[in-house]
Amino acid sequence: MLLAHFCSAYEYWGILMEPVLGLFFEFLCIICGYLLAFYLYFSNWVPYPVAMIANNYIEFCTRFYENLYRRRCTDLSIIQILSNLYASQGDKEGSFKMDRRHVQLDPLNPIAHYNLACGLSLHGKTNAAIESLETAVVLGYNDLQWICDDVDLDPIRKNEKFKALLVNHFSRISSK
């Protein structure tokens, strides 16, 4: 409830202020809001468990970065953070949307293509996932161990194209 007041203050003043001052105000709202929330919690005034504060923090960060994204929809760092926040909350669709946007804005980023491959895999789009993973590998993504351990790629792991991609590309790297 307390954080809602800070969010509404941000939404009101953040729109009225210049972009630079708006960012300063946004940062100030986060710091003040959570200092106050932790003070109230540890002074036994608010009987919330710490896990609830952590969940509120993730939700607050998500709202914060969604508002930033509305103002700066081409900022890659905001897009990447939002994708990670959505994924940490189990919002596969939101994370997938941000991954597609990241690839659209930065088509030469191998990590963006890898993340998109994970999202496509989770959505059951096997061929598109393998194509995106192949693009990531061609662009320089070479963490074979992570590709083998990442549970997001489990739906495509038994596919012959996936196996061929790993064998063809990573055998060339080891032979160099």
ROMAR-641212 format. One record per residue (C-alpha): x, y, z; residue number from 1. Coordinates in nm, 4 decimals, m for minus. Layout:
residues N
SITE x y z seq
SITE X Y Z NUM
...
//
This chain:
residues 176
SITE x y z seq
SITE 0.0000 0.0000 0.0000 1
SITE 0.2798 0.2352 0.0932 2
SITE 0.4621 0.1600 m0.2312 3
SITE 0.1506 0.2428 m0.4289 4
SITE 0.1730 0.6017 m0.3031 5
SITE 0.5310 0.6271 m0.4258 6
SITE 0.4373 0.4756 m0.7631 7
SITE 0.1499 0.7194 m0.8092 8
SITE 0.3797 1.0079 m0.7114 9
SITE 0.6275 0.8875 m0.9702 10
SITE 0.3580 0.8578 m1.2370 11
SITE 0.2304 1.2096 m1.1631 12
SITE 0.5622 1.3907 m1.1297 13
SITE 0.7557 1.1735 m1.3753 14
SITE 0.5303 1.2883 m1.6593 15
SITE 0.5530 1.6556 m1.5672 16
SITE 0.9287 1.6771 m1.5184 17
SITE 1.1991 1.6905 m1.7818 18
SITE 1.3454 1.3492 m1.8787 19
SITE 1.6710 1.3935 m1.6848 20
SITE 1.4962 1.5211 m1.3746 21
SITE 1.2363 1.2485 m1.4217 22
SITE 1.5045 0.9807 m1.4036 23
SITE 1.6466 1.1399 m1.0894 24
SITE 1.2990 1.1490 m0.9356 25
SITE 1.2372 0.7847 m1.0322 26
SITE 1.5622 0.6809 m0.8652 27
SITE 1.4765 0.8893 m0.5572 28
SITE 1.1321 0.7258 m0.5344 29
SITE 1.2861 0.3795 m0.5359 30
SITE 1.5416 0.4618 m0.2684 31
SITE 1.3024 0.6507 m0.0400 32
SITE 1.0214 0.4007 m0.0868 33
SITE 1.2266 0.1023 0.0108 34
SITE 1.4102 0.2726 0.2920 35
SITE 1.0733 0.3655 0.4386 36
SITE 0.9299 0.0168 0.3764 37
SITE 1.2224 m0.1532 0.5489 38
SITE 1.2135 0.0956 0.8367 39
SITE 0.8434 0.0309 0.8907 40
SITE 0.8935 m0.3435 0.8662 41
SITE 1.1825 m0.3587 1.1117 42
SITE 1.0116 m0.1236 1.3555 43
SITE 0.7277 m0.3829 1.3677 44
SITE 0.4793 m0.1314 1.2336 45
SITE 0.3963 m0.3371 0.9231 46
SITE 0.3546 m0.7109 0.9846 47
SITE 0.4679 m0.8240 0.6351 48
SITE 0.7131 m1.1085 0.5963 49
SITE 1.0362 m1.0378 0.4101 50
SITE 0.9258 m1.2585 0.1183 51
SITE 0.6278 m1.0311 0.0664 52
SITE 0.8570 m0.7276 0.0543 53
SITE 1.0746 m0.9094 m0.2020 54
SITE 0.7710 m0.9878 m0.4194 55
SITE 0.6572 m0.6276 m0.3915 56
SITE 1.0072 m0.5179 m0.4880 57
SITE 1.0006 m0.7270 m0.8069 58
SITE 0.6536 m0.5975 m0.8910 59
SITE 0.7662 m0.2425 m0.8175 60
SITE 1.0743 m0.2824 m1.0386 61
SITE 0.8575 m0.4253 m1.3150 62
SITE 0.6202 m0.1268 m1.2995 63
SITE 0.9162 0.1095 m1.2838 64
SITE 1.0819 m0.0352 m1.5938 65
SITE 0.7501 m0.0624 m1.7786 66
SITE 0.7068 0.3121 m1.7270 67
SITE 1.0616 0.3719 m1.8473 68
SITE 0.9963 0.1496 m2.1487 69
SITE 0.6923 0.3592 m2.2411 70
SITE 0.9185 0.6650 m2.2524 71
SITE 1.2270 0.5000 m2.4029 72
SITE 1.1054 0.2013 m2.6052 73
SITE 1.4355 0.1673 m2.7930 74
SITE 1.6661 0.1496 m2.4899 75
SITE 1.8213 m0.1974 m2.5020 76
SITE 1.9173 m0.2071 m2.1345 77
SITE 1.5564 m0.1394 m2.0300 78
SITE 1.4325 m0.4093 m2.2692 79
SITE 1.6807 m0.6640 m2.1347 80
SITE 1.5965 m0.5846 m1.7715 81
SITE 1.2223 m0.6095 m1.8417 82
SITE 1.2722 m0.9439 m2.0140 83
SITE 1.4575 m1.0762 m1.7086 84
SITE 1.1948 m0.9374 m1.4679 85
SITE 0.9123 m1.0974 m1.6657 86
SITE 1.0998 m1.4282 m1.6757 87
SITE 1.1629 m1.4182 m1.2987 88
SITE 0.7878 m1.3757 m1.2437 89
SITE 0.7016 m1.6612 m1.4795 90
SITE 0.5536 m1.4273 m1.7426 91
SITE 0.6746 m1.6133 m2.0521 92
SITE 0.4702 m1.3996 m2.2900 93
SITE 0.6072 m1.0692 m2.1574 94
SITE 0.9622 m1.2008 m2.1628 95
SITE 0.9145 m1.3355 m2.5166 96
SITE 0.7800 m0.9984 m2.6338 97
SITE 1.0858 m0.8183 m2.4932 98
SITE 1.3223 m1.0748 m2.6484 99
SITE 1.1639 m1.0231 m2.9919 100
SITE 1.1952 m0.6458 m2.9484 101
SITE 1.5606 m0.6812 m2.8458 102
SITE 1.6425 m0.8841 m3.1593 103
SITE 1.4509 m0.6350 m3.3719 104
SITE 1.6553 m0.3420 m3.2372 105
SITE 1.9924 m0.5194 m3.2139 106
SITE 2.0020 m0.7952 m3.4773 107
SITE 2.3759 m0.8573 m3.4336 108
SITE 2.3563 m0.9381 m3.0605 109
SITE 2.4137 m1.3125 m3.0070 110
SITE 2.2695 m1.3108 m2.6527 111
SITE 1.9476 m1.1502 m2.7770 112
SITE 1.9130 m1.4262 m3.0379 113
SITE 1.9888 m1.6919 m2.7761 114
SITE 1.7198 m1.5528 m2.5426 115
SITE 1.4746 m1.5415 m2.8327 116
SITE 1.5579 m1.9061 m2.9119 117
SITE 1.4724 m1.9956 m2.5513 118
SITE 1.1400 m1.8116 m2.5749 119
SITE 1.0532 m1.9734 m2.9075 120
SITE 1.1412 m2.3134 m2.7637 121
SITE 0.9105 m2.2583 m2.4662 122
SITE 0.6318 m2.1540 m2.7054 123
SITE 0.6705 m2.4782 m2.9035 124
SITE 0.8089 m2.3137 m3.2174 125
SITE 1.0847 m2.5670 m3.2759 126
SITE 1.2100 m2.4654 m3.6207 127
SITE 1.2134 m2.0933 m3.5384 128
SITE 1.3930 m2.1670 m3.2096 129
SITE 1.6634 m2.3668 m3.3840 130
SITE 1.7054 m2.0938 m3.6479 131
SITE 1.7424 m1.8293 m3.3774 132
SITE 1.9875 m2.0469 m3.1856 133
SITE 2.1864 m2.1007 m3.5047 134
SITE 2.1949 m1.7242 m3.5615 135
SITE 2.3189 m1.6752 m3.2041 136
SITE 2.5950 m1.9318 m3.2555 137
SITE 2.6972 m1.7821 m3.5903 138
SITE 2.7107 m1.4358 m3.4318 139
SITE 2.9452 m1.5629 m3.1614 140
SITE 2.7471 m1.7288 m2.8830 141
SITE 2.9753 m2.0164 m2.7830 142
SITE 2.8766 m2.1301 m2.4334 143
SITE 2.8162 m2.4963 m2.5134 144
SITE 2.7783 m2.5918 m2.1481 145
SITE 2.4968 m2.3414 m2.0970 146
SITE 2.3222 m2.4517 m2.4163 147
SITE 2.3355 m2.8122 m2.2914 148
SITE 2.2128 m2.7254 m1.9393 149
SITE 1.9496 m2.4579 m2.0135 150
SITE 1.6055 m2.6010 m1.9324 151
SITE 1.4404 m2.3493 m2.1653 152
SITE 1.5839 m2.5455 m2.4582 153
SITE 1.4532 m2.8834 m2.3342 154
SITE 1.1579 m2.8838 m2.5793 155
SITE 1.3951 m2.8768 m2.8793 156
SITE 1.6807 m3.0833 m2.7378 157
SITE 1.5690 m3.4119 m2.9052 158
SITE 1.5316 m3.2499 m3.2470 159
SITE 1.7841 m3.3698 m3.5061 160
SITE 1.8456 m3.0148 m3.6324 161
SITE 1.9388 m2.9083 m3.2805 162
SITE 2.1833 m3.1956 m3.2432 163
SITE 2.3316 m3.1277 m3.5864 164
SITE 2.3768 m2.7588 m3.5018 165
SITE 2.5721 m2.8437 m3.1878 166
SITE 2.7845 m3.1086 m3.3551 167
SITE 2.8619 m2.9003 m3.6646 168
SITE 2.9380 m2.5722 m3.4955 169
SITE 3.1088 m2.6824 m3.1772 170
SITE 3.3231 m2.9491 m3.3470 171
SITE 3.4618 m2.6676 m3.5661 172
SITE 3.5461 m2.4619 m3.2551 173
SITE 3.7229 m2.7514 m3.0813 174
SITE 3.9238 m2.8342 m3.3953 175
SITE 4.0719 m2.4819 m3.4159 176
//
